[in-house]
Amino acid sequence: MLSILIPIYNYNVYPLVQELHKQCLECGIIFEILCQDDASNSPLNQINEAVNSLTNSSFVALKKNIAHRENRNSLAAKAKYDYLLFIDGDSIIISPNYIQIYISNLCNFEVIYGGRIHPKKCPSENQKLRWKYGRFTEDKIAINRSKKPYQSILFNNTIIKKSCFDKVKFDSDLKKYGHDDTQLSYQLSLLKISVLHIDNPIKHGAIDTNLEYIIKTKESLENLLLLYDDQKIDRDFVRLIKLYVFIEKTKVKFIITKTYSVFSKFILKNLIGENPNLLVFNIFRIGYLCSISSKKQGIIGGRNE
């Protein structure tokens, strides 16, 4: 019935698996829990080996890094049941009925997303950027996510029919962090796969530091531009790309790129500081997107400024 797929990198996944295993047994369902570490060579994997002592559960540490997308694809290929539950290893289960809620909603839908939340209190000043963006931008209840059902899917805490996943999969051509969900969700929208949003959230456990999140954001923007340039997503599917296209058409990309170059140090100072501003973060995102686009076009040619 249910294959729970948990990609890991340098994390103690055993408490998460224990809770999921317990709930699956209580529901009396047929299940498996597959955990796969992406060649982190972490000492925490010694703890993770305990997963293999639980029924219907396995932990594998890969010897060669294959990146997060291919780790997910690999787990899906190994899964033997009809429904796949993707959940990241740093997730925290907050509901004692988490599995039961999903099971009771399986009928008539091919994809179900339960949502994600961040702690009410930021763990530290050094994690405030990721925490703010998660809590005030990403954390949405089901009724709000349902307004844009495909754009609101995050594949941490999503159930998808294996037959549907096999038609799309994560794009393993992308090697950097970010926009896995965007690419896959766009493919689902083209196939008109039925999506249900429910309130069955997990808590985001390992929150990046400000600097780590800026680095990841840059990588995700590079991926986003690549997806758009390769025509793997439509401009109207992503609000940031829609804005980027408008900027290109109105011939102001050069101005934004130059302005970003002048003020980037001040922007970075705010974002890695103790009180990062989300408006500044959005300015950083569009500025960096225009900047990398201009550099790319300057090297290989392309659209006119």
N, C-alpha and C positions, 0 to 999 in steps of 0.2 A: 504493500500500500504506500508507505512513506519512506523515502530516502532523505535523511538529513545530511547535508553536505557542508563541511566546515573547513574552509581553507585557513591555514595558519602560517604565521611567520614570527618565530621567536616569541611565543606566548604560551602561558600555562592554560591549556584548554580543558583540563580535567574537571574543574568545578562546573563549567558550562555543560559538559557532556553528562556528568552525573545528574544534573537537574533535568536535562532533556530525556535521559534514559529513564529516570524515575517517572516522569509524566507519561511517557509512551507506555510503560508497563501498566500504569494506573488506568490508561484509556483502553487497554486490551487490544491494541492494534498491531498489525504486522509492520515491522519497521527495521531500519538499519541506520547506523550513525557512522559516517565515514569522515575521518579527519586526515588532513594531509599537510605536513609542513614543507614549505617550499625551499628546502636546502639551506635553512638558516644555521645549521650546525649548533644550535642553541643547547646549553646545558638543561634548559627547561624541558627538552624532549625526553629526558630521563623520567620526569614526572608524567609526561604525556603517554608514555608507554603503558601506564596503568589503565588507559582506555581499553586496551586489548583484553583486560580481565573482565570487562562488562559484556553481557550477552548482546549479540547482534551489533557489536561496535568494533571499530578498528582504527588504529593510528598508524600512519606511515610517514617516515621522514625521507623525502626525496634526496638523492645524492647530487642532482644537478638542478639548478634554479631554472624554472620555466615561466616565472612571472605570474602575477595574480590572476589574470584572465585565463591563461592556459591551465592554471591550477584548478580553477572552477570548471573549465571544460573537461579536464581530466577526471575530476570527481564525478561529474555528470555521466561521463562515458562508463564509469565503473558501477554506477547506480543500477539497481535491478528492479526498482519498483516504479509505479506509474506517476507518482508525484514527487517532485524534488523541492526540498526546503533548503534554500541557501541562507546561511547565517554565519557571519564572520566570527572568528575565534575570540575576539575581544568583547563580544556582546554579553550582556547581563540579562537573564530572564527575570522579569519583575512580577509576572502573574503565575500563580499556582495552577491556573487553568490554561496556560499558554497553548499547549498542544491540542487540548480539547476544543478550544475556540476555533482553531484552524480546521480541525476535523469536521466540526459542525457546519462549516461554510464551504466545503469542497464541491457541493453539487452545483452544476450549471455554470461554473466559471473555470477558465483555463489558467488564470493568473490571479493570485491574491496577495496583496501587500498589507502588512499589519502596522507599518509605521515604525518610527524610531524617535526616542527622546534623549535629551541630555540632562545631566544632573541640574537640579534647581539652583545649586550654588556652584560657582566655578571652582575647580580643584585648586588652582593657583593663579597668580597674576600672569605667570608665564604661559598660561594656556588659554588666556581670555579671548583671543581672536577666534580660534576654532570653536570654543564654547559658545561665544556670542553668535557666530554664523549658524551653528547647529541649532541653538535654542530659539533664535529669533527669525531664522529664514527657513531652515529645513524641517523643524519639528512642527508638523501639521496634523490636525485631526482628520479623520476619514472624510467627513463631509466637505472639507476644503480641498483635500487631495483629489476627490472625485470630480471636481470641476475641470481638471486637466488630468485625466486618469493615466495616460501614458507618460507624460512629462514628470509625474509625481512618484514614479516607481524608483525605489532604491533596492538593489538586489542583495542587500543585507536585511534579511527578514522577509523574504518573498517565497511563496510556493508557486511553482509552475509545473504544468503537466510535462512529463518527459518528452512526449511526442511533439509538443510545441517547442520545447527548448532545442530539440534536435534539428528543427527547421531554421533556427537563428544562430545561437551560440554567441559567445563573446569573441570579439575580433582580436585574434592573437597576433595580428600584424602590428598592433599598437604595443609598444614595450614600456612606455612611461606610465606614471600614475594618472588616473583620472578619466572620467567620462565613459567608463565601461557601461554604466547604467543607461546613459544617453543613447549610445549606439544600439544596444540591445532593445531598449524600449521603442526606438524609432522603427526597428525591424518588426516588432510586435504590432505597431500601429499600422504598418503597411499591410500586414496579414489580417488586420481587424480581429486580433485575438481578444477574447472577452476578459475584462479586468474588473476585479472587485477590490475596493479599498475598505478595510475594516480597522477598528481600533483595537489592536493587539500588539502594542509596541514592545520592543526590546530597548534596553538602555545602552548608549554608546559608552564603552568602558575606557579604552585607552585613548585619551584626547591628546592630539599633537600639541607641541609647544608652538608659540607664535612663529618662530623662525622655520620650524619643520613644516608648518602649514603653508607658509609663503612659498617655500620650495615646491611643495606638492601642488599648490595652486598654479604656479608657473608651468609645471609639467602638464597639468590638466588642460591649461589653455593652449599649450602646444598641440596636445592631442585633439582638442576641439577644432582648432584651425585645420589640422590635417584631415579630420573627418569631413569637414565642410568642403575643403579643396578637392578631396577625392570623391565628393558627391555621395558620401555615405550617410549624411543627414541633410534634411531640408532646412533652409534658413528660418522658416516659420516655426520649426519645432523647438528651437532654443532661443530664448529671449535675448541673450547676449549676442548671438550670431545675427539676429534680426537687427539689433542696434548697430553692430559692426557693418552690415551691408548698407544700412542707411548712411552711416558715416562715409563709407566709400562712395556712394552715389552723390552725396552732397559735397564731395571733394575737400573734406576737412580732415581726412586721416593724417595728412602730413603735419597739420597744425597740432593735432592731438599727440602725435608721436613726438614732436619736438617739445611740446609742453611737458609731456610725461618724462622725457629725458632730463629736462631742467629740474623738475620737482621730485624726481624719483627718490632721492635721498631723504627728503622731508616726509614723503609718503611712507617709506620704509621705517623711518624713525617712529612714526605714529603706530604703525602696525606691529612692531616688535616691542612697543612700550607697554606700560601697565594698564592703559586704557585705550585700546585700539577702537577706532570708529568704523562702523560698517559702511557708512557713506564713502569714507576714504578707501576702504577695501574695494568697493565697487568701482571707484575711480581708478584704482590700481589695476583691476582686472581688465577694464576696457583699454586703459593706457598700454598695458603690457601686450594685449592682443593686437592692437594696432602696431606696436613696436616690432613684434616678431614677424608680423605680416609684411611690414615695410622692409625689414632686413631680408626676408625671403625673396621678395620681389626685386630687391636691389641686386641680388646675386643671380637669380635665374630669369629675370624679366617677369612679365605677367601683366596684370592689370595696370593701367595708367593711373598715376596719382591724380 
